[in-house]
Amino acid sequence: MTASRILIIDDEPDLVWALKHTLMDEGYDVMTAFNGVDGLALAQHHQPDLIVLDIVMPQMDGVQVCLALRRQIDLAAVPILFLSRRNSIEDRIGGLDGGADDYLVKPFDFGELKARIRALLRRVSQNNLANEPEQSVLSYEDLHLDVHTRIANIGSRAVILTPSEFDLLHYFLTHQGEVCSSTRLLQEVFGYPVDLAERGLVRWHIMNLRHKIELDPNNSQYIRTVPRHGYILGGMVETNR
């Protein structure tokens, strides 16, 4: 089996060295870049299976790199794990809204980093092996998701989704009427084990998804919050949180 190829883009040489050798010891094929411009060029040329991307860098910051990657058809679905010393909710939302799949704050535990990388790669592998349903478009009321183009349509409005947003919306559309807890979504959509569960990751991705598909993200018509239980596609519930 060919080793998964991981691209590390970070301007801290000592951290890049440590990350590279840690991941090589796990059997990964690792490439490195120390700024966004070089990292983007490497990604375009070598087509990595996963990218570990720092946010604050010279020339192009991580969010700019992420947005550029998501605009390219052959790189749009590559999982991206952001690294940052910034830990505010706004920074995390901004990073995930830029198209990242996960966000890890520096300094971090290398064991947790490796576990998240395994989960992201496993998710991609499962998506590639899964058979799409015979129905090529999944729908709820006037919300439609084309599973081949990965584009959502709300009425006549088309919405481009990040890979994580697509996976979340696909899951809700195939589990209509079910209340899905954050833990369930972390395990079944993101592939994270229970001991790695960070419920905030689900909340941030759902916030970003709501801003794309809802007319009023604070009064959701589609993905609704069931207080103390999780989320449901449609259904009558009290409020969003």
Residue, then its C-alpha position, 0 to 999 in steps of 0.5 A: m500500500t502506498a504511504s499517504r503523502i502529507l504536506i507541512i506548511d509552517d514558518e517555524p523550522d524547529l516545529v517543521w523538523a519535529l513534525k516531519h520526523t514524527l510523521m515519517d516515523e509513522g510511515y507517511d511520505v512527508m513534504t515541507a514548505f516554510n511559506g504559503v507561496d512555496g506550499l501552494a506550489l508544492a501542493q499543486h505539483h505533488q497532490p498531497d493526501l493531507i495538508v498541515l497548514d500554519i495560519v500566520m506565515p509570510q507572503m501568503d497566510g494559511v487562510q489565503v493558501c486554504l482558499a486558493l486550494r479550495r478553488q482548485i478542482d483537483l485539490a478541493a477535497v484534500p483535508i486541511l488541518f490548521l495549526s495556530r497559536r491563536n485560540s479565540i472563537e473568531d480565529r477558529i471560525g475564520g480558519l474553518d470558514g476558509g475551508a479547513d477541516d480541523y484546527l489545532v492550537k499550538p503548542f499541541d500534543f503530538g499524539e493528538l495531532k497524529a490521531r487527528i491526521r489518522a481520522l482525516l485520512r480515514r474519512v477520505s478513504q471511506n468516502n472514496l470507497a463508499n458507494e453513492p446512493e442511486q439517488s444523485v440528488l438528496s433533498y429536503e424541502d427546497l434544499h438539494l445536494d448534488v452528491h456528484t458535483r458536491i454543490a448545494n442548491i437552496g431554491s435557485r441559489a447554488v452554494i459551494l461547500t467545503p469538504s467538511e460542510f458537504d459531509l455534514l449536510h450529506y449526513f443530515l440529508t441521509h438521516q432526516g428526522e434523527v437527532c444527532s448529537s455532537t459526539r455522534l457527528l464527530q464519530e460518524v461524520f469526522g471519524y474521530p474516536v471518543d477520546l479525541a472528541e472536541r464538540g466545538l469542531v461540530r458547532w463551528h462547522i455547523m455555524n459556517l454551514r448555516h451561514k451558507i444555506e440559511l436565510d437567517p442563520n440565527n433562526s434556522q429552517y434546515i439544521r435546527t438545534v435540539p437543546r442538550h441533545g444535538y441537531i436535526l434536519g428540520g423538525m420542530v424544536e425550540t431554538n438554535r444555540 
